[in-house]
Amino acid sequence: MADLPDPVVASAATPTGPAEPTPPGVFGLPPAPGEDARIAQRRDRLLASLTLTAGVGLMVGLPFALKSGSEFFLPTTVALVVSLALIPLLQWLERRRLPSPIAALLCVILFLVAANIAIAAIVVPATDFFRLLPSRIGRIQSNLQPLLDIYSNLEHYVNRTLRQVASSPVRPSPSAAVSPPSSIVELAATSAPAFIVQVFYAILVAYFFLSGWTRLRQRMITERSSFGGAMATARVLQDVVDDVSSYLGTITAINIALGAIIATALYLIGMPFPLMWGGIVVLLNYIPYFGPVIAALLLAVGGLMTFNDIWTALTAPAIMYGTHLIEANVVTPLIVGHRLTINPVLILISISFWGWVWGTAGALLAVPILIIVQTVIGAAGRPDITGFLFEHGTLVRGRDREAKNYEGDTRSG
């Protein structure tokens, strides 16, 4: 007769509490081995798909929101970019035992003084110079007469050809008459109040951002739930500040040196208002690729207004663009180095995008914004949309690499 199990042993071997319910699988059936992992993977990919869809919608709608709300977004972005560039000066003043509000006020005042000096050096002479434009039209026409003759002959040839080819006259489309402002005073009266409000708002945003930067940075680091998260936050913040401030500081020094050299050369050839032209070159050289071309065209107009010979008139833009080529291909890569090297395609796309959204101010902010975005994405992980769509991957490549490294360390440990 077989031995019966001991009731005490059987009761000890059998769990006394209720058994945990097994999560049902598809259609309520028990899940097969490994099905939990597949369900979790499908859930993660579904969430990633929703995130990708929401990101695409945000990318499509954000430019129009930024463009329509430029009265708010533009001064805010200018204030934040300028504040990031002034943070090293703020930290230097705080290390000298100055309170944060006073240090922030000094930073804002120094920036406003420098900006006003630059504006005064450009705007006041430009007003006097271009006031002479109506009286210099004849000189410009005489300098450009050979080119105008060529263009006139070409135009006559094209018109004669079009008249022979065209079978019927084409009616011009009606156009609505738009009355422009009758004077500069009227234009300033309609635009100046909004501009003053935006400038005042940007100054306040820059001041309060700088005065609270130290506390904000400490709070963002100390509120992380892990030491690794705190270190990552501190690294991202420091990288953004270092990259933006070093880029703007280095480019500003290079542009000032370039403007001084060009102003000296223009003074030697007899160009009036050389400091104004140097300031224009400094300002437009912040816009890669397009800015120097615009500066050269303006210098060509100024040369045609000043000199009686077309070759002497074109000396000014030739000097400017030749100096710029040396600066862009030799000096800037040598000083900036490879740390702030950006893909030229990304620079062109950024300038075109922000120039379309905010005009000239957006073109000036395009590269600093691109540096900020590139730094944050480099710290958070680059998107891996191709791997997500065509492979079994996630949206962020950096996180996959960190997860694999973590698994390797765990297995080796």
Secondary structure, 3 states (H helix, E strand, C coil): CCCCCCHHHHHHHCCCCCCCCCCCCHHHCCCCCCHHHHHHHHHHHHHHHHHHHHHHHHHHHHHHHHHHCHHHHHHHHHHHHHHHHHHHHHHHHHHCCCCHHHHHHHHHHHHHHHHHHHHHHHHHHHHHHHCCCHHHHHHHHHHCHHHHHHHHHHHHHHHHHHHHHCCCCCCCCCCCCCCCCCCHHHHHHHHHHHHHHHHHHHHHHHHHHHHCHHHHHHHHHHCCCCHHHHHHHHHHHHHHHHHHHHHHHHHHHHHHHHHHHHHHHHHHCCCCCHHHHHHHHHHHCCCCCHHHHHHHHHHHHHHHHHCCCHHHHCHHHHHHHHHHHHHHHHHHHHHHCCCCCCCHHHHHHHHHHHHHHHCHHHHHHHHHHHHHHHHHHHHHCCECHHHHHHCCCCCEHHHHHHHHHHHHHHHHC
